[in-house]
Amino acid sequence: MINGPIRKMIMADHDNLIIPANLVANVMIKNDCYHAFLVLTKVGYSKVPVLDNDQHLCGLVSLSMITEHMLDTDHVASENLRRLTVEDVMQTDFRSIEDPTDLDEIMHLLIDDNFIPVVSDEKTFTGIITRRELLKRINYLAHNFSEQYDVQPRLDAVENNGKC
């Protein structure tokens, strides 16, 4: 469990922790891979959310998932990108979060991923939380904690010289 004052500083203005869906590059599940390839190349992200027509989060797609289907044994078969849809190559086993205030879960998920998709309880895509944004908040915490809180070592820590 994360210490209360630390949680409070990291989660201050938690609404701004989420990049809203309308600002996040995404592709539609029925787009061809050529379109997804162009989107990923232009935005410079390694992976983007895949949505259906009702804005439900269906998966994630990356450049490497697409390029894997371009490579034949002796050449690059870019024509495969027009034939395949995003649905054919997307990652369907991924983690998302419904409660964007659950700092413990956010931190746990961002260890392995650059971002976490945020969904409503109906699985509608509402945005992402990025590792970058969380690290900016941790950086702020590390530099400003003692300005907002009085910090004193615990007596048992002082007696043991900080050793367990």
C-alpha positions as CSV (number, residue, x, y, z in Angstrom):
1,M,0.0,0.0,0.0
2,I,1.3,3.4,-1.0
3,N,1.9,5.9,1.8
4,G,-1.0,8.5,2.0
5,P,1.0,11.7,1.5
6,I,2.9,10.2,-1.4
7,R,-0.3,9.0,-3.0
8,K,-1.8,12.5,-2.5
9,M,1.1,14.2,-4.2
10,I,1.3,11.8,-7.1
11,M,-2.5,11.7,-7.7
12,A,-3.1,15.5,-7.3
13,D,-5.1,16.6,-10.2
14,H,-5.5,12.9,-11.3
15,D,-7.8,13.9,-14.2
16,N,-4.7,15.2,-16.0
17,L,-2.9,11.9,-15.5
18,I,-5.1,10.5,-18.3
19,I,-4.5,11.5,-21.9
20,P,-8.1,11.6,-23.2
21,A,-9.2,9.3,-26.0
22,N,-9.7,12.1,-28.5
23,L,-6.0,13.0,-28.2
24,V,-4.7,9.5,-28.5
25,A,-3.7,8.1,-31.9
26,N,-5.7,4.9,-32.7
27,V,-6.8,2.7,-35.5
28,M,-10.0,0.9,-36.2
29,I,-10.3,-2.9,-36.1
30,K,-11.4,-3.1,-39.7
31,N,-8.6,-0.8,-41.1
32,D,-6.1,-2.5,-43.3
33,C,-2.6,-3.0,-42.0
34,Y,-1.3,-0.5,-44.6
35,H,-3.4,2.3,-42.9
36,A,-2.2,1.1,-39.4
37,F,1.4,1.1,-40.7
38,L,1.1,4.7,-41.9
39,V,-0.5,5.8,-38.6
40,L,2.2,4.2,-36.5
41,T,4.9,5.6,-38.7
42,K,3.5,9.1,-38.7
43,V,2.8,9.4,-34.9
44,G,6.0,7.8,-33.9
45,Y,4.4,5.6,-31.2
46,S,5.4,2.0,-30.8
47,K,1.9,0.8,-30.2
48,V,-1.6,2.2,-30.4
49,P,-5.1,1.2,-29.3
50,V,-7.5,-0.6,-31.7
51,L,-11.1,0.4,-31.5
52,D,-14.4,-0.8,-33.0
53,N,-17.1,1.4,-34.4
54,D,-18.6,1.9,-30.9
55,Q,-15.2,3.1,-29.5
56,H,-14.7,-0.1,-27.5
57,L,-11.1,-1.1,-26.9
58,C,-10.5,-4.3,-28.9
59,G,-6.7,-4.6,-28.9
60,L,-3.4,-3.0,-29.4
61,V,-1.3,-3.0,-32.6
62,S,2.4,-2.2,-33.1
63,L,4.8,-1.7,-36.0
64,S,6.5,-5.0,-35.2
65,M,3.2,-6.9,-35.3
66,I,2.5,-5.5,-38.7
67,T,6.0,-5.8,-40.2
68,E,6.1,-9.5,-39.1
69,H,3.4,-10.1,-41.7
70,M,5.4,-8.2,-44.4
71,L,8.4,-10.4,-44.3
72,D,8.6,-13.4,-46.6
73,T,11.6,-15.7,-46.8
74,D,13.3,-13.8,-49.6
75,H,11.7,-10.3,-49.7
76,V,9.5,-7.7,-48.0
77,A,5.9,-8.3,-49.1
78,S,4.3,-4.9,-48.6
79,E,1.3,-6.0,-50.6
80,N,0.3,-8.1,-47.5
81,L,-0.5,-4.9,-45.7
82,R,-3.5,-4.2,-48.0
83,R,-4.8,-7.8,-47.7
84,L,-4.6,-8.0,-43.8
85,T,-6.8,-6.1,-41.4
86,V,-5.7,-4.8,-38.0
87,E,-7.9,-7.4,-36.5
88,D,-5.7,-10.1,-38.1
89,V,-2.5,-8.9,-36.4
90,M,-3.5,-7.1,-33.2
91,Q,-2.7,-8.1,-29.7
92,T,-5.8,-9.2,-27.9
93,D,-4.2,-10.2,-24.6
94,F,-3.5,-6.9,-23.0
95,R,-4.2,-5.1,-19.7
96,S,-6.4,-2.1,-19.2
97,I,-7.7,-0.2,-16.2
98,E,-11.2,1.0,-15.3
99,D,-10.3,3.0,-12.2
100,P,-7.7,5.7,-13.1
101,T,-7.3,6.6,-9.4
102,D,-5.9,3.1,-8.4
103,L,-2.3,4.2,-8.1
104,D,-1.2,0.7,-6.9
105,E,-2.6,-0.9,-10.1
106,I,-1.3,1.9,-12.3
107,M,2.2,1.5,-11.0
108,H,2.1,-2.3,-11.3
109,L,0.9,-2.2,-14.9
110,L,3.3,0.5,-16.0
111,I,6.3,-1.6,-15.0
112,D,6.0,-3.7,-18.2
113,D,4.1,-1.3,-20.5
114,N,4.7,2.2,-21.8
115,F,1.0,3.0,-21.4
116,I,-2.2,1.6,-19.9
117,P,-5.5,1.9,-21.8
118,V,-8.3,3.3,-19.6
119,V,-11.8,2.0,-20.3
120,S,-15.2,2.6,-18.9
121,D,-17.1,-0.2,-17.2
122,E,-18.7,-0.8,-20.7
123,K,-15.1,-1.2,-22.2
124,T,-15.4,2.1,-24.0
125,F,-12.0,3.6,-24.6
126,T,-11.6,6.8,-22.5
127,G,-7.8,7.4,-22.8
128,I,-4.4,6.2,-21.7
129,I,-2.1,6.7,-18.7
130,T,1.6,6.8,-19.8
131,R,4.7,5.7,-17.9
132,R,6.1,9.1,-18.8
133,E,3.3,11.0,-17.1
134,L,3.7,8.9,-14.0
135,L,7.4,9.4,-13.9
136,K,7.0,13.1,-14.2
137,R,4.8,13.0,-11.1
138,I,7.3,10.8,-9.2
139,N,10.1,13.3,-10.2
140,Y,7.9,16.1,-8.8
141,L,7.4,14.1,-5.6
142,A,11.1,13.4,-5.2
143,H,12.0,17.1,-5.5
144,N,9.1,18.6,-3.6
145,F,8.0,16.2,-0.8
146,S,9.8,18.0,2.0
147,E,8.4,21.3,0.9
148,Q,4.9,20.0,1.7
149,Y,5.6,17.6,4.5
150,D,7.8,17.5,7.6
151,V,10.0,14.5,7.2
152,Q,11.7,12.9,10.3
153,P,13.4,9.5,10.5
154,R,11.6,7.0,12.6
155,L,13.2,6.3,16.0
156,D,13.8,2.6,15.2
157,A,15.4,3.6,11.9
158,V,17.8,6.0,13.6
159,E,18.7,3.4,16.2
160,N,19.5,0.8,13.6
161,N,21.3,3.3,11.3
162,G,18.7,2.7,8.7
163,K,19.5,-1.0,8.5
164,C,16.8,-3.6,8.6
